[in-house]
Amino acid sequence: MSYALGLGTAILASVAFGTMFVPVKKYNAGDGIFSQLIMAVAILISSFVINCFQNFPPFQPYALISGALWVFGNSMAIPIINRLGLSIGVLLWNSVNCCLGAFSSVFGWFGTEAKPPSLFIPYFIGVSLVITGGIIFSLIKSENNNEDKEINVVVENDDSPSNGSLLMVDRSGNNYQSIPTEDKDYQTTTVVKKSLFYNRVLGVIMAILSGSMYALVFVPITLLQQSETEEPKKHILDYFFSFTFGIFITATVVFIIYGVVKKNKPYVNPSVALPALIAGILWTIGQSSFFVANEHLSQSISFPIITTLPGVISSIWSIFYFHEIFSKNDTIKYLVACAMTFTGVIIVSLSK
């Protein structure tokens, strides 16, 4: 029963995580700081409901660190999606999350107790398949990376005295570079290609950092559980409200700093408020399910499942709803990656 509950909550978490950014993606969330704050509000409110069902357990200040780590990782989510696309971005940071989170449990990194799987070799074969699937996913070029969506646009520079140049502008209206008109075709193409490349590299780096932050989220809570001496020990969800309160505090501080840096002119799109609230509720469902799955499966099993299946779910949204993947080659890559991911997840699940 415990194992079935763990697998069930792992699947529920995967569906919730794979869907949570869908409402936000339809709108321009800018750098994502405002939408993150709105998500944090929804997370705090919905997690309070869970706290009520847990009969208001004592507050755990140490769990605030977990919330802060999550915010640092999540702050990069929307910029990553804007640069790499929904499916590629989610799958890439989840691959890093999978490796670091699972192996920290298997080998006992960061002071946690080692919990290796019972079938060691099949487990690593499964994890390898999952990671390989994530790598193949990252090679898929989504429609979101097209020049007209991903990089700067070119407009006439009417402010120029000679009115004989073009100006590179980003979506927020910042001037980047003036280009003489006689060389505009060649230079514009060069700048466009470089911008695409650097944006993609930056997106990959941010995805690696984000995945690392997500993987470390459970470390403070795991250390808290290990330090408990009284019996019976606390239920894993007894830490959840403290964790989400850390998210709310950190997201608020990040937004304040962001507002100061922007000189009280933060990017705020009112249209993203309600979608961000929905995303926050979906996240709460997913993360609370993740907590329960960890308790019944252990991180070494739950991490490979929950950090990779959401990518498959988001890919389904990308293909059938956002129409981000079109070419035959990319479709083949997608099918191969899905097959490897599902096979890896099944092997990992049976390795407990």
Phi and psi in degrees as a GROMACS rama.xvg file:
@    title "Ramachandran Plot"
@    xaxis  label "Phi"
@    yaxis  label "Psi"
@TYPE xy
-62.8121  -42.6597  SER-2
-66.4819  -41.5445  TYR-3
-64.1921  -39.8377  ALA-4
-63.658  -40.0346  LEU-5
-62.4937  -45.3352  GLY-6
-65.9693  -39.4779  LEU-7
-63.266  -44.8701  GLY-8
-70.0771  -30.2181  THR-9
-65.1388  -41.599  ALA-10
-67.2772  -42.0306  ILE-11
-61.2459  -43.451  LEU-12
-61.5433  -40.6919  ALA-13
-63.2337  -43.8449  SER-14
-64.9208  -43.0824  VAL-15
-65.0351  -45.4629  ALA-16
-66.591  -37.3068  PHE-17
-71.8098  -15.8619  GLY-18
-106.239  -18.4181  THR-19
-61.1558  -31.7575  MET-20
-89.2987  -4.39253  PHE-21
-61.6481  -46.8709  VAL-22
-61.8942  -35.9417  PRO-23
-75.1609  -33.7996  VAL-24
-63.3872  -26.4489  LYS-25
-70.0114  -13.7921  LYS-26
-121.38  157.274  TYR-27
-81.0518  103.022  ASN-28
-90.7499  4.64068  ALA-29
61.8986  -126.831  GLY-30
-86.8027  -2.74908  ASP-31
86.1538  -3.19696  GLY-32
-69.484  -42.2598  ILE-33
-66.2581  -45.295  PHE-34
-64.015  -32.5305  SER-35
-64.8209  -40.5672  GLN-36
-62.866  -43.2661  LEU-37
-64.5388  -40.3787  ILE-38
-59.5908  -41.4832  MET-39
-62.8028  -36.9563  ALA-40
-63.7315  -46.6619  VAL-41
-63.2325  -39.1408  ALA-42
-63.6049  -44.5507  ILE-43
-62.9516  -44.5733  LEU-44
-66.2046  -47.8613  ILE-45
-69.113  -32.1184  SER-46
-72.1179  -25.8326  SER-47
-64.3844  -34.2121  PHE-48
-61.4556  -44.0092  VAL-49
-62.0913  -39.5059  ILE-50
-61.8989  -35.2974  ASN-51
-63.7922  -43.8592  CYS-52
-66.5818  -25.9687  PHE-53
-85.1226  6.04038  GLN-54
65.1848  38.2589  ASN-55
51.4933  67.0667  PHE-56
-66.5025  161.43  PRO-57
-58.5526  146.139  PRO-58
-71.0066  139.82  PHE-59
-116.62  95.2697  GLN-60
-57.5495  -33.7521  PRO-61
-63.4602  -26.5345  TYR-62
-71.0345  -13.6526  ALA-63
-61.0518  -31.1901  LEU-64
-62.1573  -40.0187  ILE-65
-60.2446  -41.8166  SER-66
-62.9319  -40.4701  GLY-67
-64.236  -41.9229  ALA-68
-60.9564  -40.8924  LEU-69
-63.304  -41.8789  TRP-70
-63.1256  -42.5766  VAL-71
-59.8315  -40.1124  PHE-72
-70.8907  -41.8352  GLY-73
-71.5567  -24.9217  ASN-74
-59.8336  -24.2305  SER-75
-94.717  -2.85658  MET-76
-61.9909  -53.8684  ALA-77
-68.1837  -41.8308  ILE-78
-57.7613  -35.4899  PRO-79
-65.898  -46.548  ILE-80
-62.1316  -38.8517  ILE-81
-64.5056  -30.0379  ASN-82
-92.3928  -32.7554  ARG-83
-113.928  -13.6056  LEU-84
94.757  159.553  GLY-85
-62.8811  -51.4833  LEU-86
-67.3103  -46.3574  SER-87
-68.0593  -43.7048  ILE-88
-60.6123  -50.5524  GLY-89
-62.8676  -43.0407  VAL-90
-68.0185  -34.8545  LEU-91
-70.7326  -48.368  LEU-92
-70.7001  -27.119  TRP-93
-72.2298  -28.9913  ASN-94
-65.5192  -43.573  SER-95
-64.8919  -44.4055  VAL-96
-57.214  -42.4253  ASN-97
-60.6386  -51.1633  CYS-98
-62.7362  -53.971  CYS-99
-66.9694  -41.8938  LEU-100
-67.7917  -44.5251  GLY-101
-69.551  -47.1127  ALA-102
-69.3669  -29.1364  PHE-103
-64.8828  -30.7988  SER-104
-79.0437  -40.1604  SER-105
-64.7289  -44.3905  VAL-106
-101.914  -3.16584  PHE-107
72.3762  41.8726  GLY-108
-74.0359  160.579  TRP-109
60.4669  27.4211  PHE-110
84.5992  3.08271  GLY-111
-84.528  159.892  THR-112
-75.1939  131.201  GLU-113
-69.5547  131.978  ALA-114
-132.289  75.3017  LYS-115
-69.6935  152.358  PRO-116
-70.8098  159.302  PRO-117
-71.9237  -33.0109  SER-118
-108.867  91.2164  LEU-119
-66.5147  -51.0313  PHE-120
-65.5094  -49.7509  ILE-121
-58.2743  -34.3612  PRO-122
-60.6192  -48.0244  TYR-123
-70.7193  -28.9571  PHE-124
-64.383  -43.9216  ILE-125
-63.0882  -45.0057  GLY-126
-63.0925  -39.2536  VAL-127
-62.3556  -40.9555  SER-128
-63.7433  -40.8371  LEU-129
-62.8685  -45.225  VAL-130
-65.812  -42.9747  ILE-131
-60.8234  -40.4133  THR-132
-59.8583  -40.9857  GLY-133
-63.9311  -38.1383  GLY-134
-64.6361  -43.3395  ILE-135
-62.946  -40.232  ILE-136
-59.1188  -39.5633  PHE-137
-67.9285  -17.7527  SER-138
-85.3154  -7.36956  LEU-139
-78.3928  128.027  ILE-140
-93.0054  112.098  LYS-141
-83.1977  159.703  SER-142
-61.4571  -23.1062  GLU-143
-65.3637  -16.3051  ASN-144
-92.1686  7.73396  ASN-145
-61.9826  155.021  ASN-146
-60.8747  -35.4419  GLU-147
-75.2169  -12.0483  ASP-148
-108.524  -30.0202  LYS-149
-93.8485  -33.4089  GLU-150
-123.801  -169.432  ILE-151
-71.5579  154.739  ASN-152
-106.692  160.853  VAL-153
-109.786  130.262  VAL-154
-132.209  162.43  VAL-155
-67.9899  138.672  GLU-156
-97.0768  90.3493  ASN-157
-75.6548  -13.5787  ASP-158
-81.0752  -11.6509  ASP-159
-71.8783  135.792  SER-160
-56.0037  -39.6362  PRO-161
-90.3475  -10.8312  SER-162
52.0251  34.507  ASN-163
-119.95  33.8013  GLY-164
-143.103  166.203  SER-165
-112.633  154.768  LEU-166
-123.366  129.396  LEU-167
-81.7487  126.265  MET-168
-129.794  143.697  VAL-169
-92.6355  -179.928  ASP-170
-67.8283  -19.0769  ARG-171
-90.5496  -2.1299  SER-172
93.5068  12.8188  GLY-173
-84.2518  131.648  ASN-174
-76.1206  133.351  ASN-175
-108.067  -51.5867  TYR-176
-160.467  133.434  GLN-177
-92.0232  134.154  SER-178
-123.594  122.591  ILE-179
-57.0132  142.005  PRO-180
-68.87  -29.4274  THR-181
-67.9735  -25.6811  GLU-182
-110.333  17.1854  ASP-183
-64.9859  -38.5853  LYS-184
-63.0013  -48.4029  ASP-185
-68.4728  -48.2906  TYR-186
-68.9257  -37.3853  GLN-187
-63.3406  -42.7242  THR-188
-61.9721  -40.8489  THR-189
-64.3136  -46.1233  THR-190
-63.3352  -40.3283  VAL-191
-60.9802  -46.6239  VAL-192
-64.6234  -42.4222  LYS-193
-64.809  -40.3014  LYS-194
-63.5289  -42.4961  SER-195
-60.787  -45.0168  LEU-196
-64.3142  -50.6226  PHE-197
-66.1188  -36.2039  TYR-198
-62.7235  -40.9043  ASN-199
-68.43  -42.0885  ARG-200
-62.3197  -45.0995  VAL-201
-60.946  -40.0787  LEU-202
-62.2878  -40.8094  GLY-203
-65.3859  -44.4079  VAL-204
-61.4812  -44.5979  ILE-205
-64.1036  -36.8499  MET-206
-64.3816  -38.5546  ALA-207
-64.9827  -45.691  ILE-208
-64.0456  -43.153  LEU-209
-62.3812  -45.9321  SER-210
-60.9084  -36.4977  GLY-211
-65.5635  -42.5599  SER-212
-62.5539  -44.3899  MET-213
-60.1718  -39.6592  TYR-214
-66.9155  -30.5945  ALA-215
-84.3468  -5.04234  LEU-216
-56.4136  -40.4675  VAL-217
-82.8136  -9.61493  PHE-218
-61.8022  -52.1157  VAL-219
-59.2235  -39.5644  PRO-220
-68.7948  -39.3855  ILE-221
-62.8901  -41.6644  THR-222
-64.3115  -36.134  LEU-223
-62.3322  -45.3833  LEU-224
-62.5686  -40.6941  GLN-225
-66.4922  -27.3562  GLN-226
-83.7453  -8.33099  SER-227
-69.0232  135.21  GLU-228
-113.748  -23.9282  THR-229
-77.4867  156.099  GLU-230
-121.563  140.134  GLU-231
-76.0783  154.413  PRO-232
-73.4697  159.937  LYS-233
-65.362  148.326  LYS-234
-70.3054  148.455  HIS-235
-58.8547  -33.6524  ILE-236
-74.0584  -8.86054  LEU-237
-66.9735  -18.6869  ASP-238
-94.0734  -7.04711  TYR-239
-67.815  -44.239  PHE-240
-65.8801  -39.9379  PHE-241
-60.5108  -41.4883  SER-242
-60.4275  -48.0807  PHE-243
-71.9158  -27.7735  THR-244
-65.9942  -35.5133  PHE-245
-63.0035  -36.4217  GLY-246
-62.9251  -46.4711  ILE-247
-62.3599  -46.0021  PHE-248
-62.0029  -48.7476  ILE-249
-65.6997  -41.6667  THR-250
-63.2458  -36.3769  ALA-251
-67.1661  -44.8191  THR-252
-62.4293  -43.0377  VAL-253
-60.1141  -41.8278  VAL-254
-67.4958  -37.9066  PHE-255
-63.1766  -47.2661  ILE-256
-60.8038  -42.6679  ILE-257
-60.0085  -42.6212  TYR-258
-64.3041  -38.3284  GLY-259
-66.514  -45.3059  VAL-260
-61.788  -37.8984  VAL-261
-83.2575  6.85988  LYS-262
56.5926  48.3788  LYS-263
61.5024  28.4842  ASN-264
-129.653  58.9512  LYS-265
-69.1714  155.521  PRO-266
-77.7058  113.755  TYR-267
-129.508  115.278  VAL-268
-106.309  108.178  ASN-269
-56.7023  -27.802  PRO-270
-67.128  -18.9631  SER-271
-88.363  -8.31255  VAL-272
-61.2666  -54.5714  ALA-273
-64.6203  -45.2234  LEU-274
-58.2359  -36.6673  PRO-275
-67.8985  -35.3516  ALA-276
-62.5699  -43.3429  LEU-277
-63.3592  -41.9947  ILE-278
-60.9217  -39.2194  ALA-279
-64.4399  -39.3841  GLY-280
-66.551  -43.6124  ILE-281
-61.5513  -39.6629  LEU-282
-62.708  -42.7789  TRP-283
-60.4161  -41.7571  THR-284
-61.3064  -46.2393  ILE-285
-66.3829  -45.8228  GLY-286
-71.6094  -38.0599  GLN-287
-64.765  -36.6585  SER-288
-66.3522  -36.4587  SER-289
-61.3404  -43.238  PHE-290
-57.9466  -47.2686  PHE-291
-66.2098  -40.7243  VAL-292
-62.329  -39.3607  ALA-293
-60.5576  -39.2865  ASN-294
-69.6357  -34.0943  GLU-295
-97.0398  -18.68  HIS-296
-115.011  -23.9389  LEU-297
80.4997  152.091  SER-298
-62.1116  -31.877  GLN-299
-62.455  -26.452  SER-300
-97.2704  -44.0861  ILE-301
-69.9614  -36.8434  SER-302
-61.6972  -49.0484  PHE-303
-59.7982  -30.5655  PRO-304
-76.8479  -53.4867  ILE-305
-75.5983  -22.5177  ILE-306
-90.9247  -6.48223  THR-307
-116.623  -39.081  THR-308
-60.178  -35.0525  LEU-309
-58.588  -32.0931  PRO-310
-64.583  -37.8173  GLY-311
-66.6051  -41.9778  VAL-312
-62.0776  -45.7755  ILE-313
-66.06  -31.0174  SER-314
-66.0742  -38.1997  SER-315
-61.9086  -42.5837  ILE-316
-61.4871  -42.5986  TRP-317
-61.5018  -40.0381  SER-318
-78.5096  -49.5532  ILE-319
-92.3347  -17.0691  PHE-320
-112.99  -47.9262  TYR-321
-92.7725  -13.5405  PHE-322
54.8718  49.998  HIS-323
-86.61  -23.3896  GLU-324
-117.394  122.162  ILE-325
-121.991  -44.3861  PHE-326
-66.8694  157.277  SER-327
-64.2606  -42.9192  LYS-328
-61.892  -43.159  ASN-329
-67.4132  -33.5076  ASP-330
-65.4837  -41.1262  THR-331
-62.9863  -44.7957  ILE-332
-58.795  -42.1261  LYS-333
-61.7567  -45.8724  TYR-334
-65.3512  -41.0598  LEU-335
-64.3057  -44.9207  VAL-336
-62.829  -41.2495  ALA-337
-63.0973  -42.9737  CYS-338
-62.2771  -43.4109  ALA-339
-66.683  -40.4925  MET-340
-64.6619  -47.7449  THR-341
-63.2495  -41.592  PHE-342
-62.3858  -44.3038  THR-343
-61.74  -42.3872  GLY-344
-62.6193  -41.9039  VAL-345
-63.3613  -44.3467  ILE-346
-63.7519  -43.9789  ILE-347
-61.3838  -42.494  VAL-348
-61.8423  -33.8822  SER-349
-86.195  -2.194  LEU-350
-88.7511  -3.77041  SER-351
